[in-house]
């Protein structure tokens, strides 16, 4: 048995392209081993796996380092481009005994300097129909043949950037199962290339590389003045066993041709249209050796994007699940309506069986996608954004009597698909319809269940909603209208995401996108990233602030201090930007670069999509944005402390104290305990931002919130995108789990139970019917299940869950609750159950993770059971509010108390 497991480089298993010169090396300890704690480690890195021993490691030998950390920054000599490095690690246990070395792992560096890229940016010379790109999605084919010798190949790599999107083939086969590559970025900041191991795709003799390009976001209606269509940069690297190396790279000798795909676009921002597939334009075998491309024009060199070229290290999009319709009905002879039983994000593949008579008959198929029904009719609000077309004047090129078609470069969000065709019934029939669900393919990290099926369903819908919106490296607000990474929605759902999925690489990528989002005024950023349209200046400060809490909370989960360091300059400029504009306790308006922020309802939002209100008056919106900014300044002070920047922390601490004092003077009513009038969004955000200056103010503000919820709103939620997540966090902090449960389970809207009772399988954009039904607005509520009911919390003093806080909150309606989380140190499980008047808590911590459990004060006894089976009475090691703390060691601990 291997004691050390899950060896990773930059949170990836044996990556074949890394960007950083000092990657993270990490591991976990097997829970099946006898190792409870790590007291030291030793890492070996070499250029050859045979050299991995302490005497021969020719790259780096860390030596024995006394430390319990399991996420370590490589500290050896500079790394070379396009080089494989092999590594192992061993540790010393709690008794100072060394373990065996881990299994050999590796990482491979990418192309890090300009001279590594002899390839040119190329593309098609002209658009095939002469139209401008705003009205068509030009999607050319690019190909090149090259010769491979019969010598055995040691290593073969394809480095390729095809933007906006691409599919890649070698000798007629897809080189990977990845879709929608590369992941979306601000092309003026960075551009991703994809790296593929192609050794098994090559053969001696002629080989053919084929790339199918698509405009994607690389169009002029996006932010970039691109009039040249999608472009490509690619090179093939082959290293033979005998030592020779050959390369093939893109240049003007490559050939291009129009593909069968053109675009279906509509004149509205954010509508990415659809695909029009003309089957008569198909060219069989275009991506195989020997295809006659003599009539194809040569490619031309294109202007490069402004952003730096980086290896794509984030998990790519993949089709993760096939979904068959639960029902197919035929409202008309030429129309099929498919119900997939739930809302999903992905694409559809259809299969038609054809008759020989179709050889000379035109055919067309249209797919329209719908999220839901309204009054037994399909809601057509967004269908014009979501439709694809198949056309063919003849089908002589098809084989095996089948038409198979699946759109390539567009994902949809839908539950229903309406398929219409003009193929006469005697000449063709619809044989099969299958949906392919897609998202960024990170692994699931968390799970939750309890005795209440409705609560379980709320959590499942929250997870399904968020997963549906993780597309192309962006936590999108929706998957049809905008497909945009709006800051507020992303922040609201981020804490839940950190428990539900392995988000380390995803947030590393998306947070760096904010570094490319800064406007001409230092610290001024837009509301969305990547920013592809001027509309994304709207929203308000709390949309732009979001990267601060997401960065800090990601650090608390994974312990990667480098993320704090990379985002620190932008965060400091943002905090300085905010503090300069807070006057008399209130965040004022400003203008920059000709873009004004007037007192308009869209330019300075409050808590977006709170019940029956999309906007509040401007003065209230200012207060809301000020409270959020105060919260972010406070987080930044903690950020500085984590990096040892104490002087900067003290500077902003003094400024923040003055801002809070003046805000309280203006907007806190000491008679009622209400902030800004006391409605839920403002009261919640004030409490979460730590506005009360003393215990009496805090208690008064909490009482005012309870009055607002219980009396004025009769137990209803009255919050929107941001404040809903904060509401449940405040209730968790205040140990008001029973009230949180009441809010969740209220049978009338606005409530989460109402969504479940109405059959929603993803959460909608707003509390009441209308608009999108798969939106990130309210999926953040899922964090309450992990942090309150299961009680799993990170410890700010020991980020990365080397120490955990377990603080379960028991509610009367439940017989049991259990949450698990695959942390950076291993699997944490927290479970409690009720037996008559006794509540039992069972906690399982992975090796090298310690912690505390915080239990309510009680006169009843506590039972502690160690992993070795020893039973004894636990002694308190501290106190937190009304709870006593008991120390947890790795392994299983069991406590009980009588109510």
C-alpha positions in Angstrom: 0.0 0.0 0.0 1.3 3.5 -0.9 1.2 5.8 2.0 1.3 8.9 -0.2 -1.5 9.4 -2.7 -2.8 12.0 -5.2 0.5 13.5 -6.2 -0.2 16.5 -8.3 1.6 19.4 -10.0 -0.3 22.7 -9.9 -3.4 20.7 -8.8 -3.2 18.5 -11.9 -2.2 14.9 -12.3 0.9 14.5 -14.5 0.2 17.7 -16.6 1.8 17.9 -20.0 2.0 21.7 -20.1 2.6 24.1 -17.2 3.1 27.8 -17.3 4.9 28.7 -14.0 8.6 28.3 -13.3 7.7 27.4 -9.7 4.8 25.0 -9.7 3.0 23.6 -6.7 3.7 20.0 -5.8 1.1 18.5 -3.6 0.0 15.1 -2.1 -2.3 13.5 0.4 -1.8 10.7 2.9 -3.7 7.5 2.6 -6.4 7.1 5.3 -5.7 3.4 5.2 -2.1 3.9 6.5 -1.0 4.2 10.1 0.3 7.7 9.5 -1.7 10.3 11.4 0.6 13.3 11.1 3.3 14.5 8.8 6.3 16.1 10.6 8.6 16.5 7.6 8.9 15.9 3.8 11.5 15.3 1.2 10.9 15.9 -2.5 13.2 14.6 -5.3 13.0 16.0 -8.9 15.0 14.6 -11.8 15.2 14.6 -15.6 15.0 10.8 -15.7 12.9 8.5 -13.6 15.9 6.3 -13.1 17.7 9.1 -11.2 15.0 9.5 -8.6 17.0 8.7 -5.5 18.6 11.0 -2.9 22.1 10.6 -4.4 21.3 11.1 -8.1 18.3 13.5 -8.3 19.8 15.9 -10.9 17.2 18.7 -10.7 16.2 19.2 -7.1 16.6 17.5 -3.8 14.7 19.4 -1.1 16.4 17.5 1.7 14.4 16.8 4.8 12.2 19.8 5.6 10.5 19.9 8.9 6.9 20.9 8.0 3.4 19.5 8.0 2.5 21.3 4.7 1.5 19.2 1.8 1.2 21.9 -0.9 4.8 22.9 -1.6 6.3 25.4 -4.1 9.0 23.9 -6.3 12.2 25.6 -5.2 14.8 24.1 -7.6 16.7 25.6 -10.5 14.9 27.4 -13.4 12.8 25.0 -15.5 13.4 24.5 -19.2 10.7 24.8 -21.9 9.1 21.6 -23.2 10.8 19.4 -20.7 9.5 16.5 -18.6 10.3 16.5 -14.9 9.9 13.4 -12.7 9.3 13.6 -9.0 8.6 11.7 -5.8 8.0 12.6 -2.2 8.4 10.9 1.1 7.3 12.1 4.5 8.1 11.5 8.2 5.3 10.5 10.4 4.3 11.5 14.0 7.0 9.2 15.3 9.6 10.6 13.0 9.7 7.5 10.9 10.2 8.0 7.1 7.7 6.5 4.7 8.5 4.9 1.3 8.6 7.3 -1.6 5.5 7.9 -3.5 4.9 6.5 -7.0 6.7 8.4 -9.7 4.8 11.4 -10.9 5.7 14.0 -13.6 5.0 17.3 -15.1 6.0 18.8 -18.4 6.7 22.5 -19.1 5.0 24.3 -21.9 6.4 26.8 -24.4 7.5 29.6 -22.2 9.5 32.0 -24.5 8.8 33.6 -27.9 11.6 31.6 -29.6 9.7 28.4 -28.7 7.0 29.5 -31.2 8.3 29.5 -34.8 4.7 29.0 -35.9 2.8 31.9 -37.5 -0.8 33.0 -36.9 -2.7 32.1 -40.0 -6.3 32.1 -41.3 -8.5 32.2 -44.4 -7.9 34.9 -46.9 -11.5 36.0 -47.4 -14.9 35.1 -46.2 -16.5 32.6 -48.6 -19.6 34.6 -49.3 -18.1 38.0 -49.1 -20.3 39.0 -46.1 -19.1 40.8 -43.1 -18.5 38.9 -39.9 -21.2 40.5 -37.9 -23.8 38.7 -40.1 -22.1 35.3 -40.4 -20.0 33.1 -38.3 -17.2 32.1 -40.5 -15.9 28.6 -39.6 -13.1 27.6 -42.0 -11.3 24.3 -42.3 -7.4 24.3 -42.1 -5.2 21.4 -43.0 -1.6 20.3 -43.5 0.1 17.1 -44.4 3.5 16.1 -43.0 5.9 13.2 -43.1 6.8 10.9 -40.2 9.7 8.5 -40.4 9.5 4.8 -39.4 11.8 5.4 -36.4 10.2 4.8 -33.0 8.7 7.9 -31.5 9.7 8.8 -27.9 7.4 11.8 -27.5 5.0 13.8 -29.8 3.1 16.9 -28.9 0.7 19.2 -30.7 0.6 22.8 -29.5 -2.3 24.6 -30.9 -4.3 27.8 -30.4 -7.3 28.2 -32.6 -9.5 31.2 -31.6 -12.3 31.7 -31.1 -12.8 27.9 -31.0 -11.6 24.8 -32.8 -11.8 21.1 -33.2 -8.6 19.2 -34.1 -8.1 16.0 -36.0 -5.1 13.8 -36.9 -5.5 11.3 -39.7 -9.3 11.7 -39.4 -9.6 11.2 -35.7 -10.3 13.7 -32.9 -7.1 14.2 -30.9 -9.1 14.5 -27.7 -12.5 14.4 -26.2 -12.3 18.1 -25.2 -14.9 20.5 -26.7 -15.2 24.3 -27.0 -11.5 24.8 -26.8 -9.7 27.1 -26.0 -11.3 28.4 -22.8 -12.6 31.9 -23.1 -10.3 34.7 -22.1 -9.9 38.4 -22.7 -7.8 38.1 -25.8 -6.1 41.4 -25.1 -4.8 39.9 -21.8 -4.0 36.3 -22.5 -4.7 33.6 -25.1 -4.7 29.9 -24.3 -3.0 27.2 -26.4 -4.0 23.5 -26.0 -1.4 20.8 -25.7 -2.1 17.2 -26.9 -0.1 14.0 -26.7 -0.4 12.8 -30.3 2.1 9.9 -30.2 -0.6 7.3 -30.7 -2.2 9.2 -33.5 0.8 9.2 -35.8 2.1 6.6 -38.2 5.0 6.2 -40.5 4.5 8.1 -43.8 2.0 10.8 -44.7 0.0 12.2 -41.8 -2.7 14.9 -41.9 -3.6 17.6 -39.4 -7.0 19.1 -39.8 -8.4 22.0 -37.7 -12.0 23.2 -37.8 -12.1 26.8 -36.7 -15.0 28.9 -35.5 -15.3 32.6 -34.6 -16.7 32.0 -31.1 -16.0 35.2 -29.0 -13.4 36.4 -31.5 -15.7 38.7 -33.4 -16.1 42.4 -33.6 -19.4 42.7 -31.8 -17.3 41.5 -28.9 -14.8 43.9 -27.5 -12.1 43.0 -30.1 -11.9 44.8 -33.4 -11.4 41.6 -35.3 -12.2 41.7 -39.0 -10.1 38.7 -39.9 -12.1 35.8 -38.8 -10.9 33.0 -36.5 -7.2 32.4 -36.5 -4.8 29.6 -35.8 -1.3 29.0 -34.5 0.0 25.4 -34.3 3.1 23.3 -34.2 3.9 19.7 -34.0 6.9 18.5 -32.0 8.2 14.9 -32.6 11.1 13.5 -30.6 12.4 10.1 -31.9 14.0 7.5 -29.7 17.3 7.9 -31.5 17.4 11.5 -30.4 16.4 13.5 -33.4 13.7 16.2 -33.2 11.5 17.5 -36.0 8.9 20.2 -35.9 6.1 21.3 -38.2 4.4 24.7 -37.7 1.7 26.8 -39.2 2.6 29.1 -42.1 1.4 30.2 -45.5 1.9 26.7 -46.9 -1.2 25.4 -45.0 -4.5 25.2 -46.9 -7.9 26.5 -46.0 -11.4 26.1 -47.2 -15.0 27.0 -46.2 -16.7 24.5 -44.0 -20.4 23.5 -44.0 -21.0 25.8 -40.9 -22.1 29.3 -41.1 -23.9 31.4 -38.5 -27.4 32.3 -37.5 -27.1 35.6 -35.7 -29.5 38.1 -34.3 -28.9 41.8 -33.7 -28.8 41.8 -30.0 -25.9 41.9 -27.5 -25.0 38.6 -26.0 -26.9 36.5 -28.5 -24.4 34.1 -29.9 -26.9 32.8 -32.5 -26.8 29.3 -33.9 -25.2 27.1 -36.4 -26.4 26.6 -40.0 -25.0 23.4 -41.3 -25.0 23.0 -45.1 -24.4 19.3 -45.7 -23.7 19.8 -49.4 -20.6 21.7 -48.5 -19.1 18.7 -46.6 -15.8 17.4 -48.0 -15.3 13.8 -47.0 -11.8 13.0 -45.8 -10.7 16.5 -45.6 -8.7 15.7 -42.4 -7.1 12.5 -43.7 -3.8 11.9 -45.7 -4.1 11.9 -49.5 -7.1 14.2 -49.6 -6.8 16.4 -52.7 -6.6 20.0 -51.4 -5.1 21.4 -54.6 -8.2 23.6 -55.1 -8.0 24.9 -51.5 -6.5 28.4 -51.2 -3.3 28.9 -49.2 -3.7 30.3 -45.7 -2.5 33.9 -45.1 -0.6 35.3 -42.1 -2.9 37.1 -39.7 -2.3 39.7 -37.0 -1.9 38.2 -33.6 -4.1 38.9 -30.6 -2.5 41.3 -28.1 -2.6 38.9 -25.1 0.2 36.7 -23.9 0.1 33.1 -25.1 -0.2 30.6 -22.2 -0.8 26.8 -21.9 -4.4 26.0 -21.0 -4.2 24.3 -17.6 -7.8 24.6 -16.5 -10.0 21.6 -16.9 -11.5 21.7 -20.4 -15.1 21.3 -21.4 -16.2 17.8 -22.0 -19.4 16.0 -22.7 -19.8 14.4 -19.3 -23.2 12.6 -19.6 -25.5 11.4 -22.3 -29.2 12.2 -21.6 -32.1 10.5 -23.4 -35.5 12.1 -23.7 -38.0 11.0 -21.1 -40.8 11.7 -23.6 -41.1 12.4 -27.3 -44.4 13.6 -28.7 -45.3 14.6 -32.3 -47.6 17.6 -32.3 -47.3 17.7 -36.1 -46.3 15.2 -38.7 -43.0 17.0 -39.3 -42.3 18.0 -35.7 -41.0 16.1 -32.7 -41.0 17.6 -29.2 -38.4 16.0 -26.9 -38.6 16.4 -23.1 -35.3 15.5 -21.4 -36.9 15.6 -17.9 -34.6 18.3 -16.5 -32.8 21.4 -17.6 -29.3 20.7 -18.9 -26.6 22.6 -20.7 -25.1 20.9 -23.8 -25.9 19.9 -27.3 -28.1 17.5 -29.1 -27.3 14.8 -31.7 -30.1 13.7 -34.0 -30.2 10.7 -36.3 -32.6 10.4 -39.3 -33.0 7.3 -41.3 -33.2 8.1 -45.0 -34.8 6.5 -47.9 -33.0 6.1 -51.3 -35.5 8.6 -52.8 -33.9 11.3 -50.7 -30.9 11.2 -53.1 -32.5 13.9 -55.2 -34.7 15.6 -52.6 -33.8 18.6 -50.5 -33.9 18.3 -46.8 -33.8 20.7 -43.8 -34.0 20.3 -40.1 -34.4 22.9 -37.4 -33.8 22.4 -33.7 -35.2 25.0 -31.2 -34.3 24.8 -27.6 -36.5 25.8 -24.6 -36.0 25.8 -20.9 -39.6 25.4 -19.7 -43.3 25.6 -20.4 -45.6 28.4 -19.4 -49.3 27.5 -19.2 -48.7 24.2 -21.2 -46.9 26.2 -23.9 -43.2 26.3 -24.6 -41.7 29.6 -23.4 -40.3 31.2 -26.5 -38.6 34.2 -24.7 -35.1 33.0 -25.6 -35.6 30.4 -28.4 -34.5 32.9 -31.0 -31.1 32.8 -29.3 -31.1 29.0 -29.4 -31.8 27.3 -32.7 -29.7 25.4 -35.2 -30.3 24.5 -38.8 -29.3 21.6 -41.1 -29.7 21.9 -44.9 -29.0 19.6 -47.8 -30.0 19.9 -51.4 -28.9 16.3 -51.9 -27.6 13.6 -49.7 -25.5 11.5 -52.1 -22.4 12.0 -49.9 -24.1 10.2 -46.9 -23.6 6.5 -46.1 -25.5 3.8 -44.3 -28.8 5.4 -44.9 -28.4 7.8 -41.9 -28.2 11.5 -41.4 -26.4 12.2 -38.2 -26.0 15.8 -37.1 -24.8 17.5 -33.9 -24.0 21.2 -33.7 -20.3 21.7 -32.9 -19.5 25.1 -31.5 -22.5 26.1 -29.5 -23.8 24.9 -26.2 -27.5 25.4 -25.2 -29.5 25.4 -22.1 -32.8 23.5 -22.4 -35.2 20.9 -21.1 -37.2 20.8 -24.3 -36.0 20.5 -27.9 -38.4 21.0 -30.8 -37.2 19.3 -34.0 -38.8 20.2 -37.3 -38.0 18.8 -40.7 -39.2 19.0 -44.2 -38.3 15.4 -45.1 -41.4 13.6 -46.4 -42.5 10.9 -44.0 -42.1 8.2 -46.7 -38.5 9.3 -47.3 -37.2 9.6 -43.7 -37.9 9.1 -40.1 -36.4 10.5 -36.8 -34.6 7.5 -35.3 -32.8 8.9 -32.3 -32.3 12.0 -30.2 -29.6 12.3 -27.5 -28.4 15.2 -25.5 -24.8 15.6 -24.4 -24.3 17.5 -21.2 -21.2 19.6 -21.0 -19.3 21.7 -18.4 -15.7 22.3 -17.3 -14.6 18.8 -16.3 -13.3 19.3 -12.7 -14.1 16.5 -10.2 -16.9 16.6 -7.6 -15.5 17.4 -4.2 -18.5 17.6 -1.9 -21.7 15.7 -1.0 -24.6 16.3 1.4 -27.6 14.4 2.5 -30.1 14.6 5.4 -33.4 13.1 6.5 -35.5 15.7 4.7 -36.0 14.9 1.0 -37.0 18.5 0.1 -33.8 19.9 1.7 -31.8 17.3 -0.3 -33.6 18.3 -3.4 -32.8 22.0 -2.8 -29.1 21.1 -2.4 -29.2 18.9 -5.6 -30.8 21.7 -7.6 -28.3 24.2 -6.3 -25.5 21.9 -7.5 -27.1 21.2 -10.9 -27.6 24.9 -11.5 -24.0 25.8 -10.8 -22.6 22.9 -12.8 -24.8 23.9 -15.8 -23.2 27.3 -15.8 -19.5 26.3 -15.7 -18.8 26.7 -19.4 -15.5 27.6 -21.2 -13.7 28.6 -18.0 -16.3 31.2 -17.0 -18.9 31.0 -14.1 -21.7 32.2 -16.4 -24.8 33.9 -15.3 -26.9 32.0 -17.9 -26.2 29.8 -20.9 -28.3 31.5 -23.5 -28.8 35.3 -23.3 -25.3 36.5 -22.2 -23.1 33.6 -21.2 -21.1 36.1 -19.2 -19.1 36.0 -16.0 -21.0 38.6 -14.0 -19.2 39.4 -10.8 -22.1 39.5 -8.4 -23.6 36.1 -9.5 -20.1 34.5 -9.4 -19.4 35.8 -5.9 -22.8 34.7 -4.6 -22.2 31.1 -5.8 -18.5 30.8 -5.2 -18.5 29.6 -1.6 -20.8 26.8 -2.4 -18.7 26.0 -5.5 -15.6 25.6 -3.4 -17.3 22.8 -1.4 -19.0 21.2 -4.3 -16.3 21.0 -6.9 -12.5 21.0 -7.2 -12.2 24.7 -8.1 -8.5 25.2 -7.7 -7.5 25.4 -11.4 -10.8 27.0 -12.5 -10.6 29.9 -10.1 -6.9 30.3 -10.8 -7.8 30.9 -14.4 -10.9 33.1 -13.9 -9.4 35.2 -11.2 -6.4 36.0 -13.4 -9.0 37.1 -16.1 -9.7 40.1 -13.8 -6.1 41.1 -14.1 -6.9 41.7 -17.7 -10.1 43.6 -17.0 -8.7 46.8 -15.5 -9.9 50.0 -17.0 -7.8 53.2 -17.7 -8.2 54.3 -14.1 -6.2 52.1 -11.7 -8.4 49.8 -9.7 -11.4 50.4 -12.0 -12.7 47.2 -13.4 -15.9 46.2 -15.2 -18.7 44.1 -13.9 -17.9 41.1 -16.0 -14.9 39.1 -17.0 -13.8 38.2 -19.6 -15.2 41.5 -20.8 -16.5 41.3 -24.4 -18.9 44.2 -24.6 -19.3 47.7 -23.4 -22.6 46.9 -21.7 -20.5 45.1 -19.1 -19.5 48.4 -17.6 -23.0 48.4 -15.9 -23.8 46.9 -12.6 -22.2 48.7 -9.8 -19.2 48.4 -7.5 -20.2 45.2 -5.9 -20.0 43.4 -9.3 -16.5 44.6 -9.8 -15.4 43.9 -6.2 -16.2 40.2 -6.5 -12.6 39.0 -7.2 -11.5 40.0 -3.7 -13.7 37.7 -1.7 -13.4 34.8 -4.3 -9.6 35.0 -4.2 -9.4 35.1 -0.5 -11.9 32.2 0.1 -10.2 30.1 -2.6 -6.9 30.6 -0.7 -8.6 29.5 2.5 -9.7 26.3 0.8 -6.5 25.3 -1.0 -3.8 27.2 0.8 -2.1 28.5 -2.4 -0.4 31.7 -1.2 0.8 32.4 -4.7 -2.8 33.2 -5.7 -2.9 35.9 -3.1 0.4 37.2 -4.4 -0.7 37.2 -8.0 -3.9 39.0 -7.3 -2.5 41.4 -4.6 -1.5 44.3 -6.9 -5.0 44.5 -8.5 -6.7 44.0 -5.2 -4.7 46.9 -3.6 -5.4 49.2 -6.5 -9.1 48.3 -6.2 -9.2 49.0 -2.5 -7.4 52.3 -3.0 -9.9 53.1 -5.8 -12.8 52.5 -3.4 -11.3 54.3 -0.4 -10.6 57.4 -2.5 -14.2 57.5 -3.6 -15.9 57.0 -0.2 -16.8 60.4 1.1 -18.8 61.1 4.2 -19.3 57.4 4.6 -20.8 56.9 1.2 -19.3 55.6 -2.1 -19.7 58.4 -4.7 -20.1 58.3 -8.5 -17.2 58.7 -10.9 -16.4 58.7 -14.6 -13.5 57.4 -16.6 -12.3 57.1 -20.2 -15.5 58.7 -21.4 -17.6 56.0 -19.8 -20.0 57.7 -17.3 -21.8 56.1 -14.3 -24.9 58.3 -14.1 -27.7 57.8 -11.7 -29.3 55.2 -13.9 -31.0 52.0 -12.8 -28.5 49.8 -14.6 -25.4 51.7 -13.8 -25.5 51.5 -10.1 -27.5 48.4 -9.0 -28.6 47.4 -5.5 -29.2 43.8 -4.6 -30.2 42.6 -8.0 -33.4 40.5 -8.4 -34.7 40.9 -4.9 -38.4 39.9 -4.8 -40.6 42.0 -7.0 -37.8 44.7 -7.3 -35.1 44.8 -9.8 -33.8 48.2 -8.6 -34.1 50.4 -5.6 -33.7 54.2 -5.5 -30.3 55.4 -6.2 -29.4 56.5 -2.7 -30.2 53.1 -1.3 -28.1 51.5 -4.1 -25.2 53.7 -3.1 -25.5 52.4 0.5 -25.6 48.8 -0.6 -22.5 49.2 -2.8 -20.7 51.0 0.1 -21.5 48.1 2.5 -20.1 45.6 0.0 -17.0 47.7 -0.5 -16.5 47.8 3.2 -16.6 44.0 3.4 -14.0 43.8 0.6 -11.7 46.3 2.3 -11.9 44.3 5.5 -11.1 41.1 3.6 -8.1 42.8 2.0 -6.8 43.7 5.4 -6.8 39.9 6.3 -5.2 39.3 2.9 -2.4 41.6 3.8 -1.9 39.9 7.1 -1.6 36.5 5.4 1.2 37.9 3.2 3.0 39.5 6.1 2.2 43.0 4.8 1.4 44.4 8.2 2.1 48.1 7.4 -0.4 48.0 4.5 -2.9 46.2 6.7 -2.6 48.9 9.4 -3.0 51.7 6.9 -6.3 50.4 5.5 -7.5 49.3 9.0 -7.3 52.9 10.1 -9.1 54.1 7.0 -11.8 51.4 7.4 -12.4 52.3 11.0 -13.2 55.9 10.0 -15.4 54.8 7.1 -17.4 52.4 9.3 -17.8 55.1 12.0 -19.2 57.6 9.6 -21.5 55.1 7.9 -22.9 54.1 11.2 -23.5 57.7 12.2 -25.4 58.3 9.0 -27.2 55.1 8.3 -27.7 53.2 11.6 -30.8 53.9 13.7 -29.9 53.2 17.3 -33.5 53.2 18.3 -34.6 50.4 16.0 -31.2 48.7 15.2 -31.9 49.2 11.5 -29.4 49.9 8.8 -30.5 51.9 5.7 -34.1 51.5 6.6 -33.8 47.9 7.7 -34.9 45.8 4.7 -33.2 42.4 4.5 -30.5 43.1 1.9 -29.1 46.1 3.8 -29.5 44.6 7.3 -27.8 41.4 6.1 -24.9 43.1 4.3 -24.3 45.4 7.3 -24.1 42.5 9.7 -22.0 40.4 7.3 -19.6 43.3 6.8 -19.1 43.7 10.6 -20.6 47.2 10.8 -21.9 47.1 14.4 -19.2 48.6 16.6 -20.0 46.8 19.8 -22.1 43.9 21.1 -25.1 46.0 21.9 -25.2 47.4 18.4 -24.8 43.9 17.0 -27.6 42.4 19.1 -29.9 45.3 18.1 -29.1 44.8 14.4 -29.8 41.1 14.7 -33.1 41.7 16.4 -34.1 44.2 13.7 -33.3 41.6 11.0 -35.4 39.0 12.8 -38.3 41.4 13.0 -37.9 42.2 9.3 -38.0 38.5 8.4 -40.5 37.1 10.9 -42.9 40.0 11.3 -42.7 42.2 8.2 -42.1 39.4 5.7 -43.9 36.6 7.5 -41.0 34.2 7.2 -40.1 35.0 3.6 -36.8 35.7 1.9 -36.6 39.3 0.7 -33.1 39.3 -0.8 -31.6 39.2 -4.2 -28.5 37.8 -5.9 -25.8 38.9 -3.4 -27.7 39.2 -0.2 -29.4 35.8 -0.3 -26.1 34.0 0.1 -25.1 36.5 2.8 -28.5 36.1 4.5 -27.9 32.4 5.1 -24.3 33.0 6.2 -25.5 35.6 8.7 -28.1 33.1 10.0 -25.4 30.5 10.3 -23.1 32.9 12.2 -25.9 33.8 14.6 -26.8 30.1 15.1 -30.3 30.7 13.7 -30.5 27.4 11.8 -34.2 26.9 12.6 -35.0 30.3 11.0 -32.9 29.4 8.0 -34.8 26.1 7.6 -38.1 28.1 7.8 -37.0 30.4 5.1 -36.0 27.5 2.9 -39.2 25.6 3.4 -41.8 28.3 3.2 -44.5 26.9 0.8 -45.3 30.2 -0.9 -42.9 32.3 -3.0 -40.4 33.7 -2.6 -38.9 30.5 -1.2 -36.7 27.7 -2.3 -39.3 25.0 -1.5 -41.6 26.8 -3.9 -39.1 26.2 -6.7 -39.0 22.5 -5.8 -42.7 22.2 -5.6 -43.1 23.8 -9.0 -40.8 21.1 -10.5 -37.7 23.3 -11.2 -34.6 21.2 -11.8 -32.4 24.3 -11.8 -32.9 27.6 -10.1 -34.4 30.5 -12.1 -33.1 34.1 -12.4 -35.8 35.6 -10.2 -38.0 34.5 -7.4 -41.2 34.7 -9.4 -41.9 33.1 -12.8 -40.4 34.7 -15.9 -37.0 35.0 -17.4 -34.3 32.4 -17.4 -34.9 29.2 -15.4 -31.2 28.2 -15.2 -29.4 31.1 -13.6 -26.7 31.5 -11.0 -28.7 34.0 -9.0 -29.6 31.7 -6.0 -27.4 28.6 -6.2 -25.1 30.0 -3.5 -27.6 28.9 -0.9 -25.9 25.5 -1.1 -23.0 26.7 1.1 -25.4 26.7 4.1 -25.8 22.9 3.9 -22.0 22.4 4.2 -21.1 25.1 6.6 -24.2 25.1 8.8 -25.8 21.7 8.8 -22.6 19.7 8.3 -20.6 22.4 10.0 -17.4 22.0 7.9 -15.4 25.3 7.9 -11.9 26.3 6.9 -9.6 27.7 9.6 -8.2 31.1 8.6 -5.1 30.5 10.7 -4.3 27.3 8.9 -5.6 27.6 5.3 -5.9 24.6 3.0 -7.8 22.6 5.7 -4.6 21.5 7.6 -6.8 22.5 10.5 -10.6 22.3 10.2 -13.4 23.8 12.2 -16.4 21.5 12.7 -19.5 23.5 13.9 -22.7 21.5 13.1 -26.0 23.1 13.7 -28.8 20.7 14.6 -32.4 21.5 13.7 -35.5 19.9 15.1 -37.0 18.9 11.7 -34.1 16.6 10.9 -33.1 13.2 12.2 -29.7 13.3 10.7 -27.4 15.3 8.3 -24.1 14.4 6.7 -21.6 16.4 4.6 -18.3 15.4 3.1 -15.6 17.4 1.4 -12.5 16.3 -0.4 -10.1 18.9 0.9 -6.6 19.5 -0.2 -5.5 17.2 2.7 -8.1 14.5 2.1 -11.7 13.6 2.8 -13.5 15.3 5.7 -16.8 13.8 6.8 -19.1 15.4 9.4 -22.3 13.5 10.4 -24.8 13.9 13.2 -27.9 12.0 14.1 -30.7 12.1 16.7 -31.7 9.2 18.9 -34.5 10.2 21.3 -33.0 13.0 23.3 -29.4 12.4 22.4 -27.5 13.9 19.4 -24.4 12.1 18.3 -21.7 13.7 16.2 -19.2 11.6 14.2 -16.3 13.4 12.6 -13.7 11.8 10.3 -10.6 13.8 9.5 -8.0 12.7 7.0 -4.3 12.1 8.0 -2.4 15.3 8.8 -5.6 17.3 9.4 -6.4 18.4 12.9 -9.2 20.6 14.1 -11.7 21.5 16.7 -15.4 20.7 17.0 -17.5 23.4 18.5 -20.5 22.0 20.4 -23.3 23.8 22.4 -22.7 24.1 26.1 -24.5 21.3 27.9 -24.5 19.7 31.3 -24.6 16.3 29.6 -21.3 14.4 29.1 -19.3 14.1 26.0 -17.8 10.9 24.6 -14.6 10.9 22.5 -13.5 7.9 20.6 -10.0 7.9 19.0 -9.1 6.2 15.8 -7.5 3.5 17.8 -10.7 2.8 19.6 -9.8 4.4 22.9 -12.8 5.9 24.7 -12.5 8.7 27.2 -14.3 11.9 28.3 -13.1 14.8 26.2 -11.9 18.0 27.8 -12.7 21.4 26.5 -9.8 23.3 24.9 -11.5 26.6 24.4 -14.8 28.5 23.9 -16.4 30.2 20.9 -19.5 32.2 21.6 -21.9 29.8 23.3 -20.0 26.7 22.3 -17.2 24.7 23.8 -14.3 23.6 21.7 -12.8 20.1 21.7 -9.7 19.2 19.9 -9.9 16.7 17.0 -7.1 14.5 15.8 -6.9 12.7 12.4 -9.3 9.7 12.3 -12.8 9.2 13.7 -14.1 11.1 16.7 -17.5 10.6 18.2 -19.3 13.0 20.6 -22.7 13.0 22.1 -24.9 15.3 24.1 -28.4 15.2 25.5 -30.8 17.9 24.6 
